[in-house]
């Protein structure tokens, strides 16, 4: 399996979370989103298929967006953003977490948003910038540091 990037994202139970998946040369390819291990039975939604209440996909060419609605604790885990290709498909690995500290009742969750919406936005922005790019070398977008294939700082 060719993994293009890793994405780490945190969502809050009861709310939607949107995952941005980008691939090169994927303008007209079929995009899909699946749960690990990403066999045919694990595909949750495809760009050429029907939207569901839980999963939505928006195809914008080389980038596509997957929204998981009404996030639940059981939604945490490993997912894959896939691109159908001739030969081997390409993937973005997505690690979705729902932290225990935010597993509050709906009324307490509402109070959290009223108290500190800027903190929530800051947390979401931090995790959406935590991307690792792999191409026989690593660049961490969060720190803008480059590493070679052996993990040595360049």
Phi, psi and omega in degrees: 000126178270116180257121182275311177215161172252138178234129175245126183220145178243134178237162182249130181308138179089348181247163174279158172226138179245131182250130178261124180241128180234138178219149175278149175052047183236017185312308186254002181286156175282131179256151177209163182228128184220160176272147177300133018266007175069042169278175182306321182289345183268354181290124183267326180199147177234154181292338178258015181244189182279142172286153176239172178293326183276319186238133176230146178230136178236114184268119178239036179090246180284348178237140172223157185240132176243128177248127173257119182271157175045060183305136178239161179306320182291347178284343179297143178149197183258133178232170177224133169265117184246152174237123176289127180226159171291128185091242183257135175291158175249154189222151163249130177272130182242125175249113183254127178239152172232097188297143181300326182297337182256007178278074184252163175295158181306320182292321179288326177298319179298317178297323179300316181293323179290328181286316190213067178293331180290326177295316179300314179299319179297318179295314180297316180298319180300312183289328180286343175269355181276070180250141175245127179259131180244128176199060189054051182157157185233139171231122177269116183291336181291319182253350182058031176261145180252144179229150175275185185293347181258008179083011179273137181294133179265000000 
